[in-house]
Amino acid sequence: MTATEGLAAVEGLLVPPGHGRVVQTPAQQVTFKVTGSHSRISSTFEVLVPPGFDVGAHVHTRSEELFYVLEGELDVLAFEPRVRTPDRWQKWESRSGNRVVRATPGTVIVVPPGCPHAFANPTEAPAKMFFQASPPPDHERYFEELLEILRDGGPPDLAAIEALRRRYDIEQLTPLRHR
């Protein structure tokens, strides 16, 4: 018996460009790259953020997230503001003077549990980002259900989104918006 005969085959996952399960609505397109069935650490997505989309400021008590801007520009927030106003997170400022940043390709944003965060595309061109959320599969399920709510376009059903976010450890601080 050789050293490899007694071992189960272990293989990694390779997802080529343009592959992965795509969930799309008029408000957002999410491509699932790595799911909880492939990783115990995190779920990974490629997110196309259309002009005018604003995820709204929110906070998680358990989840950790990482965003990496691939294309375009996004306004991003990743800090506790002096005051959590119920609207316009783009005007927030932290106690140490941090403000919302215009993230361009190559920008990385790491969001620990308990840190308010948001992103929005204020430009007229789509933006694309790599997004990783831990632990899996919460964000996978959240995206599937959110995109179902947004599928018809038009004004989002804020009550349905609020209930969804409560189920997935998301405290919504400002509203989600899209054109």
C-alpha positions in Angstrom: 0.0 0.0 0.0 1.4 3.4 -1.0 1.2 6.5 1.2 -1.6 8.0 -1.0 -3.7 4.8 -1.3 -5.2 5.2 2.2 -6.0 8.9 1.9 -9.2 10.4 0.5 -8.7 12.6 -2.5 -8.5 16.3 -1.6 -9.1 18.9 -4.2 -9.3 22.6 -4.1 -11.7 24.8 -6.0 -10.9 26.8 -9.1 -13.4 29.3 -10.4 -12.4 30.7 -13.8 -13.2 34.3 -14.8 -16.8 34.7 -15.8 -17.9 31.6 -13.8 -20.0 31.2 -10.6 -23.7 31.3 -9.9 -25.1 34.7 -10.8 -28.0 36.3 -9.0 -29.1 39.5 -10.7 -31.8 42.2 -10.3 -32.1 45.7 -11.6 -30.5 46.9 -8.4 -27.4 44.6 -8.2 -25.6 41.6 -9.6 -23.8 39.1 -7.4 -21.7 36.2 -8.6 -21.1 33.5 -6.0 -17.4 32.5 -6.3 -16.8 30.5 -3.1 -19.7 29.3 -0.9 -19.9 27.6 2.5 -20.0 24.3 0.7 -16.3 24.9 -0.3 -15.0 26.9 2.6 -15.3 26.9 6.4 -13.8 30.4 6.6 -15.8 32.7 4.3 -18.1 33.1 1.4 -16.7 35.1 -1.6 -18.5 37.1 -4.2 -17.9 39.4 -7.1 -20.4 42.2 -6.9 -21.3 44.6 -9.7 -22.5 47.8 -8.2 -24.6 49.9 -10.6 -24.7 53.7 -10.6 -26.9 55.0 -7.9 -26.8 51.9 -5.6 -26.4 52.6 -1.9 -26.3 49.5 0.4 -27.1 51.8 3.4 -25.0 52.0 6.6 -25.3 48.9 8.7 -23.5 46.8 11.3 -23.1 43.1 12.1 -22.4 41.7 15.6 -20.8 38.5 14.4 -19.8 38.9 10.7 -16.4 40.1 9.4 -16.2 41.4 5.9 -13.5 42.4 3.3 -14.1 44.5 0.2 -11.6 45.0 -2.6 -12.5 47.4 -5.4 -11.7 45.9 -8.8 -13.2 48.5 -11.2 -14.9 51.9 -10.9 -15.3 54.0 -7.8 -17.3 53.6 -4.6 -17.9 55.8 -1.6 -17.1 53.6 1.5 -17.6 53.9 5.2 -15.9 51.7 7.9 -16.0 53.4 11.3 -18.2 54.3 14.2 -19.5 57.8 13.6 -19.7 60.5 16.3 -23.5 60.3 15.8 -25.4 57.7 14.0 -27.9 59.9 12.1 -30.7 58.0 10.4 -29.8 59.2 6.9 -26.9 60.4 4.7 -24.1 58.2 6.1 -21.9 59.9 3.5 -21.7 62.9 5.9 -20.6 60.9 8.9 -17.3 61.5 10.7 -15.6 59.4 13.4 -14.3 60.7 16.7 -10.8 60.6 15.3 -11.7 62.6 12.2 -12.2 59.8 9.7 -14.6 60.5 6.9 -16.2 58.6 4.0 -13.6 57.7 1.4 -13.8 57.5 -2.4 -12.4 54.0 -3.1 -10.8 53.3 -6.4 -9.4 50.1 -7.9 -7.0 48.4 -5.5 -8.6 49.8 -2.3 -9.2 47.2 0.4 -11.7 47.7 3.2 -11.8 45.4 6.2 -14.8 45.5 8.5 -14.6 43.8 11.9 -17.8 42.8 13.8 -19.5 45.8 15.4 -18.1 48.3 12.9 -20.7 50.4 11.0 -20.0 50.3 7.2 -21.6 51.1 3.9 -20.8 51.5 0.2 -22.5 53.4 -2.6 -21.8 54.1 -6.3 -22.3 57.8 -6.8 -20.8 57.8 -10.3 -22.5 57.2 -13.7 -20.4 54.0 -14.4 -20.7 50.5 -12.8 -18.2 49.5 -10.2 -17.1 46.0 -9.4 -15.8 44.6 -6.1 -14.5 41.4 -4.6 -16.4 40.8 -1.4 -15.7 38.2 1.3 -17.9 37.5 4.3 -17.3 35.4 7.3 -18.7 33.1 8.5 -20.4 31.3 5.7 -23.2 30.8 4.5 -25.1 33.7 6.1 -24.3 36.2 3.3 -25.1 33.7 0.6 -28.6 33.2 2.0 -28.9 36.9 2.6 -28.0 37.9 -1.0 -30.4 35.3 -2.4 -33.3 36.6 -0.3 -32.4 40.3 -0.8 -32.1 40.0 -4.5 -35.5 38.2 -4.6 -37.0 41.3 -2.8 -35.3 43.6 -5.3 -36.1 41.5 -8.4 -38.9 43.6 -9.7 -37.0 46.9 -9.6 -38.8 50.1 -8.5 -38.6 51.4 -4.9 -37.3 48.7 -2.5 -39.7 47.2 0.0 -38.0 48.7 3.1 -40.0 46.7 5.6 -39.2 43.4 3.9 -35.5 44.3 3.7 -35.5 45.3 7.4 -37.0 42.0 8.4 -34.5 40.1 6.2 -31.5 42.0 7.7 -32.7 41.3 11.3 -32.7 37.5 10.4 -29.1 37.7 9.2 -27.3 39.8 11.9 -27.6 43.1 10.1 -28.7 46.2 11.9 -29.7 48.7 9.3 -28.7 52.2 10.2 -29.6 54.1 7.0 -31.8 53.0 4.1 -30.8 50.9 1.1 -31.3 52.9 -2.1 -31.0 52.3 -5.8 -32.1 54.0 -9.0 
